[in-house]
Amino acid sequence: ARPVGYGFVEHGEGFVVLDDSGHLTILEHHDHEHEGEEEEESPWEFGAKVHVSEEAEEMPEGSSFSMTISHAQDVVYISDPIAGHVVNVDLDSAEISGELELDFTPDKLLWLGIGAEEDGHDH
């Protein structure tokens, strides 16, 4: 599988990778050190993998999955040109939280909105 989309989520505390087989991999960032460990450890840990399409092998030539990340909620939106819908993946539960059926074949996604305000920041 090869990546077709990726990006930081949850204010940089996570990273997601969407591949061409229809899987969204969620990585979680940690800053803690493990007691007794001498080697440098990657600050990224596997969080979860969500399968978003059952028909990835049937992708039309020239098409691919596309994703966009909400900066207001912990949600990734993934377009599935095979099924003609957009899938919502909740990052907290690592589950599909909704689907939007379309009457056209989605190509690209773009999130337009205002990011959630962080607590303790006055601007």
C-alpha positions as CSV (number, residue, x, y, z in Angstrom):
1,A,0.0,0.0,0.0
2,R,1.2,3.5,-0.7
3,P,0.1,6.7,1.1
4,V,-2.3,9.0,-0.7
5,G,-2.9,11.5,2.2
6,Y,-1.5,12.3,5.6
7,G,-1.4,15.1,8.1
8,F,-1.2,16.2,11.7
9,V,-4.3,16.0,13.9
10,E,-5.3,17.0,17.4
11,H,-3.0,20.0,17.6
12,G,0.1,17.9,16.6
13,E,-0.6,15.2,19.1
14,G,-1.5,12.7,16.4
15,F,-0.7,11.9,12.8
16,V,-2.8,10.1,10.2
17,V,-1.9,8.3,7.0
18,L,-4.5,7.2,4.4
19,D,-3.2,4.6,2.0
20,D,-4.5,3.4,-1.4
21,S,-5.8,0.2,0.0
22,G,-8.5,2.1,2.0
23,H,-6.9,2.1,5.5
24,L,-6.4,5.1,7.7
25,T,-3.6,4.6,10.2
26,I,-3.6,6.7,13.3
27,L,-0.3,7.4,15.1
28,E,-0.2,9.0,18.6
29,H,2.6,11.2,19.9
30,H,4.0,10.8,23.4
31,D,6.7,12.7,25.2
32,H,7.3,10.3,28.1
33,E,10.5,8.3,28.7
34,H,10.3,4.7,29.6
35,E,12.1,3.8,32.8
36,G,15.2,1.7,32.3
37,E,15.4,2.3,28.5
38,E,18.7,3.4,27.2
39,E,17.9,3.7,23.5
40,E,16.2,6.6,21.9
41,E,12.6,5.7,21.2
42,S,10.4,7.2,18.6
43,P,7.9,9.6,20.0
44,W,5.2,8.1,17.7
45,E,3.2,5.0,18.6
46,F,0.6,3.0,16.6
47,G,-2.9,4.1,17.7
48,A,-5.3,2.3,15.4
49,K,-6.1,1.4,11.9
50,V,-9.5,2.0,10.4
51,H,-10.6,0.2,7.2
52,V,-12.7,2.8,5.2
53,S,-13.4,0.9,2.0
54,E,-14.1,-2.7,1.1
55,E,-13.6,-2.2,-2.6
56,A,-10.1,-0.6,-2.9
57,E,-9.1,-3.0,-5.6
58,E,-11.8,-1.7,-7.9
59,M,-10.5,1.9,-7.9
60,P,-11.1,3.5,-11.3
61,E,-7.9,4.5,-13.1
62,G,-6.9,8.0,-12.4
63,S,-8.9,8.1,-9.1
64,S,-7.8,7.7,-5.5
65,F,-9.1,8.2,-2.0
66,S,-8.7,11.7,-0.7
67,M,-8.9,13.0,2.9
68,T,-9.1,16.3,4.8
69,I,-8.8,16.9,8.5
70,S,-11.2,18.9,10.6
71,H,-9.4,21.4,12.8
72,A,-12.5,22.0,14.8
73,Q,-13.3,18.4,15.8
74,D,-11.2,15.2,16.0
75,V,-12.6,13.9,12.6
76,V,-11.0,13.0,9.3
77,Y,-13.2,13.1,6.2
78,I,-12.3,10.6,3.5
79,S,-13.8,10.5,0.0
80,D,-14.4,7.1,-1.6
81,P,-14.8,7.4,-5.3
82,I,-15.8,3.8,-5.7
83,A,-18.8,3.9,-3.3
84,G,-19.5,7.6,-4.1
85,H,-19.6,8.8,-0.6
86,V,-17.6,10.6,2.1
87,V,-16.8,8.7,5.3
88,N,-16.3,10.5,8.7
89,V,-13.7,8.8,10.9
90,D,-13.8,9.8,14.6
91,L,-10.2,9.9,15.8
92,D,-11.1,9.5,19.5
93,S,-12.9,6.2,19.0
94,A,-11.0,5.2,15.7
95,E,-14.4,4.3,14.2
96,I,-16.5,5.4,11.2
97,S,-18.9,7.9,12.7
98,G,-20.9,8.7,9.6
99,E,-21.2,8.7,5.9
100,L,-22.5,11.2,3.4
101,E,-23.9,9.7,0.2
102,L,-23.2,11.7,-2.9
103,D,-24.8,11.7,-6.4
104,F,-21.5,12.3,-8.0
105,T,-17.9,10.8,-7.8
106,P,-15.9,12.8,-5.3
107,D,-12.4,13.7,-6.4
108,K,-10.7,16.0,-3.8
109,L,-11.7,17.2,-0.3
110,L,-11.0,20.4,1.4
111,W,-11.8,21.4,4.9
112,L,-13.0,25.0,5.3
113,G,-13.7,26.2,8.7
114,I,-12.3,27.7,11.9
115,G,-10.1,25.6,14.1
116,A,-11.2,25.0,17.7
117,E,-9.9,27.5,20.2
118,E,-7.4,26.0,22.6
119,D,-8.1,26.5,26.4
120,G,-5.9,29.1,28.0
121,H,-5.1,31.1,24.9
122,D,-6.3,34.6,24.8
123,H,-5.8,36.4,21.4
